[in-house]
Amino acid sequence: MIHYFTKEEKLLWILSALAIIFSFARGGGDFITLVASLIGITSILFDAKGNPFGQILMVIFSLIYGIISYSYAYYGEMITYLGMTMPMAVLAFVAWMRHPYKGDKSEVEVATMTKREYRQMTVLAVGVTVFFYFVLRYFDTANLYPSTLSVTTSFVAVYLTYKRSHYFSIAYAANDVILIVLWVFATWDDVRYASVAVCFVAFLANDLYAYYCWRRMGERQRRELLE
């Protein structure tokens, strides 16, 4: 792994980790939050390389994050990550492993979605949003509207990940912005959750980097296939 990541990627991970550790030390957050955050940023960097191992880490992160969300009654986050993101990460892992680029299991082949797939995604996203709105309202979820919007962006993100589209990182970045807001609200009530908010700030930076990497990776793969 020392030689697998570039200097820039190592620096990004170190800065993200330091920000998370510092906020954890200052806010006195739970150790499980720290572990989840470090697993999360590591997962995104593997995703940025198109490596299926990132999806395995996402399964672990989803499980831990679901527990954290339950502790603050963010049932939308808990249900989303345990009931949608985690199983979809498993499906994405299988899909990525089945579509290696030129047989290289450490790099997935970037795909281009059709208009039909985009329409299908939109219809499913609307259905998921409406369904989860009533579910979250029933459970008296804290900050209902942003929590519902988080479900929408999470679904779009995992769908695009499964389809191997380079836009998946943009969807995750949008989700990060919503989650930053949600956990800032939580921090006002309990400073321990500040580390979770900082975690998603780090996620945002890493997801934007992943989008940049996938754009370059897709262009390189298309160019090589034409040669």
Solvent accessible surface area in square Angstrom, and as a share of the most:
residue,aa,sasa,rsa
1,M,141,0.63
2,I,130,0.66
3,H,177,0.79
4,Y,60,0.23
5,F,29,0.12
6,T,62,0.36
7,K,170,0.72
8,E,117,0.53
9,E,5,0.02
10,K,75,0.32
11,L,102,0.51
12,L,36,0.18
13,W,85,0.30
14,I,84,0.43
15,L,101,0.50
16,S,7,0.05
17,A,5,0.04
18,L,103,0.51
19,A,44,0.34
20,I,0,0.00
21,I,75,0.38
22,F,124,0.51
23,S,12,0.07
24,F,40,0.17
25,A,75,0.58
26,R,183,0.67
27,G,10,0.10
28,G,49,0.47
29,G,9,0.09
30,D,71,0.37
31,F,140,0.58
32,I,62,0.31
33,T,7,0.04
34,L,21,0.11
35,V,47,0.27
36,A,2,0.02
37,S,2,0.01
38,L,45,0.23
39,I,34,0.17
40,G,0,0.00
41,I,0,0.00
42,T,36,0.21
43,S,0,0.00
44,I,8,0.04
45,L,4,0.02
46,F,12,0.05
47,D,7,0.03
48,A,3,0.02
49,K,44,0.19
50,G,0,0.00
51,N,17,0.09
52,P,3,0.02
53,F,93,0.39
54,G,0,0.00
55,Q,7,0.03
56,I,62,0.31
57,L,22,0.11
58,M,14,0.06
59,V,34,0.20
60,I,73,0.37
61,F,3,0.01
62,S,0,0.00
63,L,91,0.45
64,I,24,0.12
65,Y,3,0.01
66,G,1,0.01
67,I,93,0.47
68,I,9,0.05
69,S,0,0.00
70,Y,133,0.50
71,S,74,0.48
72,Y,41,0.16
73,A,34,0.26
74,Y,1,0.00
75,Y,53,0.20
76,G,0,0.00
77,E,0,0.00
78,M,42,0.19
79,I,44,0.22
80,T,0,0.00
81,Y,8,0.03
82,L,56,0.28
83,G,53,0.51
84,M,18,0.08
85,T,1,0.01
86,M,47,0.21
87,P,57,0.36
88,M,34,0.15
89,A,4,0.03
90,V,71,0.41
91,L,90,0.45
92,A,1,0.01
93,F,58,0.24
94,V,56,0.32
95,A,12,0.09
96,W,1,0.00
97,M,60,0.27
98,R,182,0.66
99,H,75,0.33
100,P,31,0.20
101,Y,14,0.05
102,K,136,0.58
103,G,57,0.55
104,D,67,0.35
105,K,110,0.47
106,S,41,0.26
107,E,26,0.12
108,V,0,0.00
109,E,65,0.29
110,V,23,0.13
111,A,24,0.19
112,T,118,0.68
113,M,14,0.06
114,T,76,0.44
115,K,161,0.68
116,R,189,0.69
117,E,43,0.19
118,Y,77,0.29
119,R,147,0.54
120,Q,94,0.42
121,M,21,0.09
122,T,76,0.44
123,V,106,0.61
124,L,80,0.40
125,A,8,0.06
126,V,89,0.51
127,G,40,0.39
128,V,30,0.17
129,T,35,0.20
130,V,81,0.46
131,F,128,0.53
132,F,21,0.09
133,Y,48,0.18
134,F,109,0.46
135,V,34,0.20
136,L,0,0.00
137,R,131,0.48
138,Y,178,0.68
139,F,100,0.42
140,D,122,0.63
141,T,10,0.06
142,A,33,0.26
143,N,55,0.28
144,L,33,0.16
145,Y,156,0.59
146,P,36,0.23
147,S,0,0.00
148,T,11,0.07
149,L,95,0.47
150,S,0,0.00
151,V,0,0.00
152,T,29,0.17
153,T,20,0.12
154,S,3,0.02
155,F,20,0.08
156,V,31,0.18
157,A,0,0.00
158,V,4,0.02
159,Y,15,0.06
160,L,9,0.04
161,T,3,0.02
162,Y,82,0.31
163,K,48,0.20
164,R,34,0.12
165,S,3,0.02
166,H,36,0.16
167,Y,95,0.36
168,F,3,0.01
169,S,0,0.00
170,I,71,0.36
171,A,12,0.09
172,Y,26,0.10
173,A,7,0.06
174,A,45,0.35
175,N,1,0.01
176,D,4,0.02
177,V,76,0.43
178,I,20,0.10
179,L,0,0.00
180,I,33,0.17
181,V,64,0.37
182,L,0,0.00
183,W,0,0.00
184,V,54,0.31
185,F,69,0.29
186,A,0,0.00
187,T,32,0.18
188,W,188,0.66
189,D,110,0.57
190,D,39,0.20
191,V,93,0.53
192,R,99,0.36
193,Y,19,0.07
194,A,24,0.19
195,S,1,0.01
196,V,4,0.02
197,A,10,0.08
198,V,44,0.25
199,C,3,0.02
200,F,2,0.01
201,V,78,0.45
202,A,8,0.06
203,F,7,0.03
204,L,43,0.21
205,A,48,0.37
206,N,0,0.00
207,D,6,0.03
208,L,91,0.45
209,Y,50,0.19
210,A,1,0.00
211,Y,46,0.17
212,Y,114,0.43
213,C,21,0.12
214,W,1,0.00
215,R,100,0.37
216,R,145,0.53
217,M,13,0.06
218,G,2,0.02
219,E,77,0.34
220,R,75,0.27
221,Q,6,0.03
222,R,126,0.46
223,R,134,0.49
224,E,53,0.24
225,L,106,0.53
226,L,156,0.78
227,E,162,0.73
